[in-house]
Amino acid sequence: MQQRPFGVVLSFLVVTAACGDGGSEEATPSPAPTTTVARSTTSALTTTNQPTTTVAESTTGPLAGMGELELIEDRFGWAEGPQWMPDMGVLLFTDSSGTIYQVDADDEISVFRQPSDGANGLALDPEGRLIAAEKTRRRVTRTESDGTVAPIAEQFEGVPLNEPNDIAVRSDGTIYFTDPYYGESSRDLDFHGVFRIASDGALTAERRGALTEQPNGIALSPDETLLYVANQADNLVWVFDVAADGSLSEARTFVTIEDSPDGMAVDHAGNLFVASFGGVEVFAPDGTRWGVIPVPSTNCAFGGADGRTLYITQPERLYRVTLENPGPY
């Protein structure tokens, strides 16, 4: 996503829980190299420039019973793209330093891949291979089991892509990715798109959006009949119907977001978690707003052995919080 300062003080944020009548009530939050990054010695949300913040429990919905927000590390350039690797039992995430990092079970952080060619969003295909949106090289890649990084989309109709940003993968191998432009490379396409890569490799522009749009985060519903896409420029999330062949319907507005929606995750119950500058906003499948996890963020993803850990990236920081409902990897 576009990089800009996070001028937010967490102590002023609140968690809001949706009421049964649709209203709301507020509660004040009381093969990888082995290069090692020094870890923070704090486990709670305590840094030199942020106050200690406790995440208040929501009384209903997916935020009920939520644990305390934990800081894992706080010394990155622009953290993004968290992706749990179930076969390895580790978390991967990207950073603007041109690195994909790996977080082991003991929170030891090492370099998974460097250079990353501007990798931003990450996902897994049905075979467990890593799919990456690489904005610097303007391509989408797949990392094979032997470590080879192979491009699977670089051009559309003979024209280079803009800046592939985020990725979602269907269980049949269909890949969806967003392709905005934030000025970090050249722009040759005359639109900002949402693309589909079919299992046979065919690339289709499912949405040829105006240059004023910024399609960013992307996520599938658990039953894969809906695709959510964050339009960061207009502070909203679109939803598309997904046909059996993987093609998409016209977009319609699903929800509006307070400030700059970015990466997204969906739990097994279909609740949508939207990372944004205002926090991780959480919505029911019908669009009802459950509340917000009060940490300004760039992306989020479910992980852990039971799928109940939500990992949250912020430009300099990586967090986690335990939720009652698990989510897919």
C-alpha positions as CSV (number, residue, x, y, z in Angstrom):
1,M,0.0,0.0,0.0
2,Q,1.0,3.6,-0.2
3,Q,3.4,4.7,2.5
4,R,2.5,7.7,4.7
5,P,3.0,8.6,8.4
6,F,0.9,6.9,11.0
7,G,0.1,10.0,13.2
8,V,-2.2,8.0,15.5
9,V,-2.0,7.7,19.3
10,L,-3.6,4.3,20.3
11,S,-4.8,5.5,23.7
12,F,-7.5,7.6,22.0
13,L,-8.9,4.7,20.0
14,V,-11.9,2.6,21.2
15,V,-13.4,-0.8,20.5
16,T,-17.0,-0.6,19.4
17,A,-19.4,-3.6,19.6
18,A,-22.4,-3.9,17.4
19,C,-25.7,-4.0,19.2
20,G,-28.6,-6.3,18.3
21,D,-30.6,-3.5,16.9
22,G,-27.8,-2.5,14.5
23,G,-26.6,0.4,16.6
24,S,-23.4,0.5,18.5
25,E,-21.9,0.9,22.0
26,E,-18.4,2.0,22.9
27,A,-15.9,0.6,25.3
28,T,-12.7,2.4,26.1
29,P,-9.7,0.1,25.7
30,S,-8.4,-0.1,29.2
31,P,14.9,-22.9,2.8
32,A,15.7,-19.8,4.7
33,P,18.9,-18.1,5.8
34,T,19.5,-17.7,9.5
35,T,20.2,-14.0,9.7
36,T,18.6,-13.0,12.9
37,V,16.7,-9.7,13.7
38,A,16.9,-8.7,17.4
39,R,13.6,-9.2,19.1
40,S,11.8,-6.8,21.4
41,T,11.9,-7.9,25.0
42,T,8.3,-6.7,25.6
43,S,5.3,-8.9,24.8
44,A,2.6,-6.3,25.4
45,L,1.9,-3.2,23.3
46,T,4.6,-1.1,25.0
47,T,7.0,0.9,22.9
48,T,9.0,4.1,23.4
49,N,6.5,6.2,21.5
50,Q,3.2,4.5,22.3
51,P,1.4,4.0,25.6
52,T,0.5,0.6,26.9
53,T,-2.9,-0.3,25.5
54,T,-5.2,-3.1,26.6
55,V,-7.8,-4.3,24.0
56,A,-11.2,-4.3,25.6
57,E,-13.4,-7.3,25.0
58,S,-16.5,-6.9,22.8
59,T,-19.7,-8.4,24.2
60,T,-20.9,-10.0,21.0
61,G,-19.6,-11.4,17.7
62,P,-16.1,-12.4,16.6
63,L,-14.4,-9.9,19.0
64,A,-16.0,-11.5,22.1
65,G,-13.4,-13.1,24.3
66,M,-10.5,-11.5,22.4
67,G,-7.2,-11.7,24.0
68,E,-4.6,-8.9,24.7
69,L,-2.9,-7.4,21.7
70,E,0.8,-8.4,21.8
71,L,3.7,-6.7,20.1
72,I,6.1,-9.2,18.5
73,E,8.6,-6.7,17.0
74,D,8.8,-3.0,16.3
75,R,11.7,-2.2,14.0
76,F,10.6,-2.6,10.4
77,G,10.4,-0.2,7.5
78,W,6.9,-0.9,6.2
79,A,5.6,-4.3,7.3
80,E,2.9,-6.0,5.2
81,G,1.7,-9.2,3.7
82,P,1.4,-11.6,6.7
83,Q,1.0,-15.3,5.7
84,W,0.9,-18.3,7.9
85,M,2.8,-21.4,6.5
86,P,1.1,-24.4,8.1
87,D,3.6,-27.0,6.8
88,M,6.4,-25.0,8.5
89,G,4.5,-23.7,11.5
90,V,5.9,-20.2,10.9
91,L,4.6,-16.8,9.8
92,L,6.0,-14.9,6.8
93,F,5.6,-11.2,6.2
94,T,7.1,-8.6,3.9
95,D,8.9,-5.4,4.5
96,S,9.8,-2.4,2.4
97,S,13.5,-3.1,3.0
98,G,13.2,-5.7,0.2
99,T,12.9,-8.6,2.6
100,I,10.4,-11.4,3.4
101,Y,10.8,-12.3,7.0
102,Q,10.1,-15.5,8.8
103,V,8.8,-15.7,12.4
104,D,9.4,-19.0,14.2
105,A,7.4,-20.5,17.0
106,D,9.6,-18.8,19.6
107,D,9.2,-15.4,17.9
108,E,12.8,-15.6,16.5
109,I,12.8,-13.6,13.3
110,S,15.0,-14.4,10.4
111,V,15.3,-13.6,6.7
112,F,13.3,-15.9,4.4
113,R,14.1,-14.2,1.1
114,Q,16.2,-11.2,0.2
115,P,15.9,-9.4,-2.1
116,S,12.2,-9.8,-2.3
117,D,11.7,-7.6,-5.4
118,G,9.2,-5.5,-3.6
119,A,7.0,-8.3,-2.4
120,N,3.9,-7.0,-0.7
121,G,0.9,-9.3,-0.4
122,L,1.5,-13.1,0.0
123,A,-0.7,-16.1,-0.3
124,L,-0.5,-19.9,-0.7
125,D,-1.7,-22.0,-3.6
126,P,-3.5,-25.3,-3.1
127,E,0.0,-27.1,-3.1
128,G,1.3,-24.8,-0.4
129,R,3.6,-22.8,-2.6
130,L,4.1,-19.2,-1.9
131,I,2.5,-16.6,-4.2
132,A,3.8,-13.1,-4.0
133,A,2.8,-9.7,-5.5
134,E,6.0,-8.0,-6.3
135,K,5.6,-4.2,-6.9
136,T,9.2,-3.5,-7.8
137,R,9.4,-6.1,-10.5
138,R,5.7,-5.5,-11.4
139,R,4.8,-9.1,-11.4
140,V,3.2,-12.0,-9.5
141,T,5.4,-14.9,-8.7
142,R,5.3,-18.5,-7.3
143,T,8.1,-20.0,-5.2
144,E,8.6,-23.6,-6.2
145,S,9.5,-26.4,-3.7
146,D,13.1,-26.1,-4.7
147,G,13.1,-22.3,-3.9
148,T,13.0,-21.2,-7.5
149,V,11.0,-18.0,-7.9
150,A,8.9,-18.2,-11.1
151,P,6.8,-15.3,-12.6
152,I,3.2,-16.2,-13.3
153,A,2.0,-12.8,-14.4
154,E,4.0,-9.9,-15.7
155,Q,2.1,-8.3,-18.5
156,F,-1.5,-7.9,-19.6
157,E,-2.2,-7.7,-23.4
158,G,1.5,-7.1,-23.9
159,V,1.7,-4.2,-21.4
160,P,3.5,-4.4,-18.1
161,L,1.4,-4.6,-14.9
162,N,1.3,-1.5,-12.6
163,E,2.3,-2.5,-9.0
164,P,0.7,-5.8,-8.0
165,N,-0.3,-5.3,-4.4
166,D,-2.3,-8.2,-2.7
167,I,-3.4,-11.7,-3.5
168,A,-6.2,-14.2,-2.8
169,V,-6.2,-17.8,-4.0
170,R,-9.2,-20.1,-4.6
171,S,-9.1,-23.7,-3.7
172,D,-9.0,-24.7,-7.4
173,G,-5.8,-22.6,-7.9
174,T,-7.4,-19.5,-9.4
175,I,-5.4,-16.5,-8.3
176,Y,-6.9,-13.0,-7.8
177,F,-4.7,-9.9,-7.4
178,T,-5.0,-6.2,-7.2
179,D,-2.9,-3.9,-9.4
180,P,-3.0,-0.2,-8.3
181,Y,-0.3,2.4,-8.8
182,Y,1.4,4.3,-6.0
183,G,4.2,5.9,-8.0
184,E,7.0,3.5,-7.0
185,S,7.5,2.3,-10.6
186,S,6.3,3.3,-14.1
187,R,2.7,3.0,-15.2
188,D,1.9,1.6,-18.6
189,L,-1.6,0.2,-18.2
190,D,-4.4,2.8,-18.6
191,F,-6.4,1.4,-15.7
192,H,-6.1,0.2,-12.1
193,G,-7.2,-3.4,-12.1
194,V,-8.4,-6.5,-10.3
195,F,-7.0,-9.5,-12.2
196,R,-7.6,-13.2,-12.3
197,I,-5.1,-15.9,-13.2
198,A,-6.9,-19.1,-14.2
199,S,-5.4,-22.5,-13.3
200,D,-4.2,-22.8,-16.9
201,G,-2.3,-19.5,-16.5
202,A,-4.7,-17.3,-18.5
203,L,-4.7,-13.7,-17.2
204,T,-8.0,-11.8,-17.2
205,A,-8.7,-8.2,-16.1
206,E,-11.9,-8.7,-14.1
207,R,-12.1,-4.9,-13.3
208,R,-10.6,-2.2,-15.4
209,G,-11.0,0.6,-12.9
210,A,-10.4,4.3,-13.3
211,L,-6.9,5.7,-12.5
212,T,-8.5,7.4,-9.5
213,E,-9.2,4.0,-7.9
214,Q,-6.7,2.2,-5.7
215,P,-7.7,-1.5,-5.4
216,N,-5.6,-2.8,-2.5
217,G,-6.5,-5.6,-0.1
218,I,-8.3,-8.7,-1.4
219,A,-9.9,-11.7,0.3
220,L,-12.4,-14.5,-0.5
221,S,-15.3,-15.6,1.6
222,P,-15.1,-19.1,3.2
223,D,-17.4,-20.6,0.6
224,E,-15.5,-18.7,-2.2
225,T,-18.7,-17.3,-3.7
226,L,-17.7,-13.7,-2.8
227,L,-14.5,-11.7,-3.4
228,Y,-13.8,-8.6,-1.3
229,V,-11.5,-5.8,-2.5
230,A,-10.5,-2.7,-0.6
231,N,-10.6,0.5,-2.7
232,Q,-8.3,2.6,-0.6
233,A,-8.9,5.8,-2.6
234,D,-12.6,6.0,-1.6
235,N,-12.4,4.4,1.8
236,L,-14.7,1.5,1.0
237,V,-14.7,-2.3,0.4
238,W,-16.2,-3.7,-2.8
239,V,-17.8,-7.2,-3.0
240,F,-17.9,-9.3,-6.2
241,D,-19.9,-12.4,-6.8
242,V,-17.6,-15.3,-8.0
243,A,-18.9,-17.5,-10.7
244,A,-18.1,-21.2,-10.9
245,D,-15.5,-20.5,-13.6
246,G,-13.8,-17.9,-11.4
247,S,-15.1,-14.8,-13.3
248,L,-16.4,-11.9,-11.2
249,S,-19.7,-9.9,-11.3
250,E,-19.7,-6.1,-11.3
251,A,-18.5,-4.6,-8.0
252,R,-20.9,-3.3,-5.4
253,T,-20.1,-1.4,-2.2
254,F,-20.0,-3.7,0.8
255,V,-19.0,-1.4,3.6
256,T,-17.3,2.0,4.1
257,I,-14.1,2.3,6.2
258,E,-13.0,5.2,8.4
259,D,-9.6,5.7,6.8
260,S,-7.6,3.9,4.1
261,P,-8.6,0.3,4.0
262,D,-5.8,-2.0,3.2
263,G,-5.2,-5.8,3.6
264,M,-8.0,-8.1,4.8
265,A,-8.7,-11.5,6.3
266,V,-11.9,-13.5,6.7
267,D,-12.7,-16.0,9.5
268,H,-14.5,-19.3,9.0
269,A,-17.8,-17.7,10.0
270,G,-17.4,-15.2,7.1
271,N,-16.6,-12.1,9.3
272,L,-14.4,-9.7,7.4
273,F,-11.4,-8.1,9.1
274,V,-10.2,-4.9,7.3
275,A,-6.8,-3.4,8.2
276,S,-6.9,0.4,8.0
277,F,-5.3,3.5,9.5
278,G,-8.3,3.6,11.9
279,G,-7.6,0.0,13.2
280,V,-8.7,-3.4,12.1
281,E,-12.5,-2.9,11.5
282,V,-14.6,-6.1,11.7
283,F,-17.8,-6.7,9.8
284,A,-20.4,-9.5,9.7
285,P,-21.2,-11.2,6.4
286,D,-24.2,-8.9,6.0
287,G,-22.1,-5.8,6.5
288,T,-23.0,-5.1,10.2
289,R,-20.0,-3.6,11.9
290,W,-18.9,-5.6,14.9
291,G,-16.2,-3.2,16.1
292,V,-12.5,-2.4,15.7
293,I,-9.2,-3.8,17.0
294,P,-7.6,-0.5,17.9
295,V,-4.2,-0.7,16.1
296,P,-3.7,1.3,12.9
297,S,-2.6,-1.3,10.4
298,T,-1.6,-2.3,6.9
299,N,-2.7,-5.9,6.8
300,C,-3.8,-8.9,8.8
301,A,-4.0,-12.7,8.5
302,F,-5.0,-15.7,10.5
303,G,-2.4,-18.2,11.7
304,G,-1.2,-20.4,14.5
305,A,-1.8,-24.1,14.8
306,D,-5.5,-23.7,15.5
307,G,-6.1,-20.7,13.2
308,R,-7.2,-18.4,16.0
309,T,-4.3,-16.0,16.0
310,L,-4.7,-12.9,14.0
311,Y,-1.4,-11.4,13.0
312,I,-1.5,-7.6,12.3
313,T,1.1,-5.6,10.5
314,Q,1.8,-1.9,11.0
315,P,4.6,0.0,9.2
316,E,7.2,-0.5,11.9
317,R,5.5,-3.3,14.0
318,L,4.1,-6.8,14.0
319,Y,1.3,-7.7,16.4
320,R,-0.8,-10.7,17.2
321,V,-4.1,-11.2,19.1
322,T,-6.0,-14.4,19.9
323,L,-9.7,-14.6,18.8
324,E,-12.5,-17.0,19.5
325,N,-13.2,-17.8,15.9
326,P,-10.5,-19.4,13.7
327,G,-9.8,-18.3,10.1
328,P,-8.3,-20.0,7.0
329,Y,-4.7,-19.6,6.1
